[in-house]
């Protein structure tokens, strides 16, 4: 059946009016822009159904199907569809200066929280945040000895089509330098780089340097934001980074902000552009309690504690940003030079450093708070992917890097687990469950886990809810593997030696 393209254009114009993206004086102009993008030379009036839509995805899908039939892009892959729908929605997005001025006006007159609320909703309305995909993610909370862990199975990022992968290999363009550079704003994109016509960023200053705030197109939590430097430079954890994090939460007290570590294995996926992640969300780690307080004699104004958390975390609190920054820099410098071979901690191999920190900042009423997560990226023959990295025994669940989000207690697990868990529930109800799981290529990796589950839940039907609970426990083990100081007596003694050394 032929898609009524003129009706879909009318629906999209109606959506833009309802969301305040355009006004009635803009309708003819935007319509003509859409006609040009779609290769249409005229306009035909159509009856537009009255509707209120949260996002434009249903309209865009129809328009993309029509555009593919007209060979406006080829092949008809997810990547090419994403490039084309950003081009369509770009006609509804004001110039960056207009968005920036409105943000500043809201912040000045109604407060910074109202301003970020506006920008977050705007980013969804213009389809930069693809709400229809984000809603596909599975998400739940599960109790562990460290409190509730958040578990997400990531279903929002579509898999790459082999045709797109082949096309991307031929593309040698290096502009913009990376997906975080500020000159992505308005960029049309290409097979190996996302389109950004519907993307806007908010300028802000941190300690005299130019930075920008944007939202992640695939949000993992409420107002999942990226704070990026104007300069395309590698990430670096140092005293300046701590100053920046604290300066940010002073300006945005309703947000947390943190940084991935700056070394491979323990760092995030993008190490070539200095950036932080922020948002309005209380992660499980933020709710964790202090297990033991520590006295650092040279910093009496800072409260120091060891967090009751699967990873090795030192929490600092003070009403003085300067004291907090100075102590954090002291701990970083001490950790970078620290070695304890009894627990596999070496500071370097042939001059290549291993020790760094994942820092997270937030406001706690009138106090500034910094969590410093100690990291080490050593490898050895037994653990070639990392000694303080998910070990082979949990790779059936998670073997990717443990970055900032996971450190704070939100598991971002691969989409394959959705179907695999559903199959496991079915197989575990059968008398020959082990053979069924082993014979299925999608579930064979889970056979040892399945045996453990059947022993643990003897004669009890293993449901989806039980698997979700056990998955959270696997994530707890993943974080314990990433801890530089383990939770056993040997690890606790080693942690004690490190923080006592801070007084030397």
N, C-alpha and C positions, 0 to 999 in steps of 0.2 A: 504494500500500500504506500502510495506516495505521501511523503511528509509535507504538511501544509506550512511551508517555510515562512510565509508572510504572517501567519498566525503566531508562529513561534517568535518571530521578531517582535510582534505586538505584545506577546506575553512577557518577553524580556524587558521591554520598555516599561510595562506596567510594574514589573518587579523593581526596576530601578527607581521608579517614582515612589513606590511604597517604602523602600528602604532609605529614601532620601539621598540616593546616589546622584540623581539628576532632579531638576525642577521642570515644570511644564514648558518653560522657555527653551529647554535643552532638547526637547523631544525630536523636533525636525532634524536638528544637527546630528544627534546620536543615531537616529534612524538612517540618515544618509551615510554615516560612517559604517554602520553595519551592512548596508546594501553594498558598499564598495568592497568591504572585506569578503562578502559572500559572492561577489561577482555578479550582482543583480543591477540592472539598469533602470528598473521602474519600481513602482510601489502599488500594491493591491490591498485595499482595505479588507480586513477580515473581522469576524466577530470574535472578540476576546473574552474568554470565560472569566468570571469574577473568582479570584483565588488569592489566598495569602500564603506565600511560600517562605519557609525559613532560609532556604538557599536556592540558587538557580540551577542546581545540577540536573533536574529532570528536563528543564528547557534546553540546557546545553547539550544533553545527550541526544535529543531529537535533532538539534541543529547540526551536531557533529555527524550523525548518521546521514543527514541530507548532504552535508559538505563532502563526505567520503564518496557518496554516490555520484557527485558532480566532479570527482577527482580533484578537489581543491587541495587535498593532501594525499599522499600515497607513500608507502602502504598504510592501511587503516590499522595502525598499532596504537597502543595506549600512549606511547611517547608522542606520536604525531597528533593525537587527539588533544593531549595536554598542551602542546604548543599552540594549537589552533584555538582552544577555548580561552586561554590566557589572552590571546590576541583579541577575541571577541569582548571579553570583560574589561580589557584595557580602555575601551571607549566609555566606560562608566566611572573611571577613577580620576579624581581631580589631580591637578599638578601637585608635585611634592610640596611646594611652598604653601599651597592652600591647606593641605592636610597638616603640615607642621604648624601653621598659624592657628588652626582650629585647636590642635592639641595644646599649644601653649596658652591659648585663651581659656580653655577648660581648666587647665592646671592652675592658672592664676585666679580664676573666679570661683571654681568649685572644688579645687583640690586635685592632687596628682592621681588619686585613685580613680576619680571620675574620668580623668584624661586617659588613663590606660584602659579603663572599661570601654570607652568610646573607640579607641584604636583597635582593641581586640575584636569588638563587634564589627567594625568596619572591615577588618582583614578577613572576616568570615563572609560578610555580605558581598564583597567583590570576588569571592571564590579563590582568594590567595590561600587561606586556610580551607582545605577541601573537607568541609564538615561531613559530607556524605561518605567519605572514605574513613575518616577518623572514627565515625560512629560504628564502623565494622569491628574495631578492636575489641577483644575480650578483656575484661578488667574485673578483678575481685580482690578482696582482702582475706588474708589467712593468718591465724595466730601462730606465733613462734615464741621461743623463750625470750626473744628480744622485743616482743610486741608484734603488732600486726604488720605483715609485709604486704606491699602492693604488687600484684602480678598483672602484667599486660601481655597478651599475645598479639603481636603486631600484624594486623591484617590490612593496614591502610596503605602501605607502599606496594604498588603493583610490581610483579616480576617483569624484568626486561624481556622484550621480545627478541629472539635471535637476530631478526632483521635490523632492529635498532642497534644491537651490539655491533653487528657487522658495519653498519653505516657510521657509527661513532668512531670506529677504528680508523676510518679514512679522514676524519675531521682533525685538522692540525691547528685549528684556531685556538689562540690562547688569550682571548679577550671575552669576558673579564678573566682576571687571573685565577679566581676561584669563586665558588658559589656564595662566599661571604663578603666579597668586595662591595663597596658602596655603589660602584657603577653598574651593579646588576639592576638597579631601579629602572624600569621601563624597557629592559633588554628583551629582544624578541626570542632569544633562545635558539637552540639547535639540538641535534639528536643527542649530543653528549653534555648538554647544558640546559637547565630548565628555563622556560620562558618566564619573564618577570614584568610584563606590561601592567599587571594588576598588583604590583608590589610597591610598598612605600616604607620608608624608614624615618625614624624620629631622631634628630640630632641632639646630643647631650654632651656635657663637658665633665670629664673626670680628672681632677688634679691638673688642670691646665691643658689637657690633651683632648682632641676631638674624637668622640665615640658616637655610636648610633644604636638605637633600639629598634628591633624588628621582632616579629613573631615567627615561630617555626611553622612551616606549612603543614607539618604532620605533628600536631601537638600531642604530647604524652601526658600532660597534666594541665590544670587550669592556668591560662595565660602563659604558656610555655614560650618564653622570650629568649632572643639571642642579643647580646650586647657585643658589638664588634668594633674593632679599632678602625680608624680611617686609613691607617697605613697597612699595607699588605706585608706583614712581618710575622715571623714564627711566634708561636705561643711561648711564654716564658713565665715560670713561677719564681717571683722574687719579691723584694720588699715593695716595689712599685705596684705589683699585682695586688698585694694585701691592701695597700692604700686605695687602689681603685675600687676594690670590692666594698670597702667601708664607706667610701665616698658615694657609691651608688645607693647603698641602703639608707644613707642619710637623706638622699634626694627622693628615694622610693621606699619609704619605711614599711609599706605593705608587701613588698617583694623580698624573697630571698635572692641571693646570687652566688654562684659558685663557678669554679673553673675546673675543667679536666686537667689532669697532670700533663706535664710538658715533655714526657718521654714516651717512646713507642711501647706497646704492650699495655702499659698502665694508663696511657693517655687516650684521648678520644679519637674519632676518625679523621678530624681535620686539625692537623698540627701546624699547618703552614700559614694560618691567619689567626692572629691574636684575638680571642673572643671568650666570652663567658656565657653561661646559661642562667636565666632568672625566671621568676614567675611568682604567682600568688597561690602557693600551695604548701601545706605542711606535710613534709615527707616523714616517713616513719623515724628516720634518724633524728629529725628535729624534736620528736617527742621522747626520745630515749633519755634515760636518767644518768646522772653521774654515779659511777661505781666507786670511785675513790678520788679524793681531792689531793692535790699536790702543792707543796709550798716551794715557790721559786723566790729565793731571798731578794734578788735584785729587782723584782717586779711585784711589790706588795699591793699595788693598786689593781692587779689583775687576778681574778679568780680562775684557777686552773684545775681541771678535772679530767679523769680518764672516763670515757663514755662506755656505758654498758651496751656494747654493739659488737657484731661479729668481726668487723674490721678494727684496725688499731687507730683510735681517734682520740686526739687531745682537744678538749673544749676550753676556749678562753672567753671570759666575760669581763667587760669594763665599761665605765662611762667615758673613758678617754680613748679616742681613736689612736692617738699617738702612742700611748702605752701598749695598746693592743698590737699595733703595727710593729713596734720595736721588738716585742716578745715573739711575735710570729716569725719575724725575720731571724731572730736568734735561734729559734727552734729549727727553722729551715736550714740555716747554715750548719747547725750542729748535726742535723740528720744527714745532710749531704756528705759530711765527713765521717759518718758513723759506720763502724763495722762490728759485727758480732758473728764470727764464723760458726759458733755453736748453734745458731738458728738460721744459717745460710745467708746472712746479711753481709754483703761486701759492697763497698762504696763505688767500686769501679772495676773494669776489666780492660787492661791495656789503655788506660786513660779515658775510656768511655764510661760516663757516670751511670749509676743505677738508682740512686736514692732521690726521691722528689716527694712532693706533697700535692694532694687534692684539697683545696681550701673551699669552704662554704661560709658565707656571711649572712647574718640576719639581724633584725632588731628584736630585742626581748624587752618590751616596754621601753624604759629609758636607757637600757644598756645596749651596747654593741656586742655581738657574739660572733666568734670565729671558731669553726670546727676545722681542725687540721688532720687530715687522713694521711697517715704515713704509707708511702708506696715504694716498691722496689721492683725493677723489671728484669732481674737476672733469669737466665735459663740454664738448664743442665741436661744431661742425657735422659734422666728420668722424666723431666718436665720440659720438653723442647719448646713449648709454647709459653712457658713462664713458670717459675717456681711459685710465685705469688699470683697465680692466675687459676681459673677453673681447671682442675685436674681431669685426667682422662675419664675417671669414673663418673663424672657429671656431664661429659661432652654430649651425651644423648639428649640433654636438656639445654645446655648453654656452653658454648666454647668460645664465643666472641669476647672481645675486651670488656673489662668491667670499668665502665666510665662513670662520670659524675652522677648520672641518674640512678644507676644500679647501686653505687656506693651509698646513696641516701635511702635505699630500701625500696626502690621501684624496679622490678624486674621487667626488662623489655625482651621478651622471648620471641623466637622466630615463628612465623606464621604456620610453618609445617606442623607445629604441635597441635593445632586445632583438630585436624583430621586424624592425626596419630592418636590423640587421647580418645576420640570417639571410637576408633577401631579397638583400642585397648579395652575399653569398657565392654565392648561386644565379645572380644576374645576371652577375657577373663571370666566370663560367665559359662564358658564351655569346658568340658572335662579335659580336652586336649589343647588347652590354652597355650601351653608352652610351644608346641609344634606349630600352631597357627601363627603365633607371634614371630617365631623364627623364620617361617616360610614367607612372610609378607615383607618385602623390601622396605616398606615405610615404617614398620614397627620392630624389625629385627634388632635394631640398636637398643631397644628397651627390654630385651628378654630378661636380663639379670634383675632389673628393677621390678619386673613383673613377678619374678620368683620371690623377691623380698616382700612384695606387697601381699602375695598369697599366704606367706608364712605369718606376716604381721596381722592380717585380717582373716584368720582361720575361720572358715565356714560363714563368713560375712560377705554379702554381696558387695563387690567393689563398684561404687557408683561414680558418676562424673564428679560429684562433690568431694568424694574421698580422694580422687586423683588430683583435683585442684588443691586440696589441703597438702597432699604429699609433694606436689610440685613446688609449693611455697617452701616446704622443708628442704627440698633440693636446692632452692635458691639460697636458703640460709647457709647450706654447706658451701655453695659457690662463693659466698662472701667470706666465709671462714677460710677457704683456700686462699683468697686474695689478701688475707690479713698477714702482715709481716711478723706480728707476734701472735702466736696461736693461743687458744684458750686453755691449754693444759698448763701444768705447773711450770714446765720448762719455759713456755712462752711468756707466762706471767712474770717469772723471775727476770727474763730478758727485757721485757718492757720496763720493769722497775729499774733495771740497770741504766736503760736509756734516759728515762726522765730524771733519775738522780744525777746523771752526768750533766744535765742542764745547769746545775748549780756550780759545776767546776769552773 
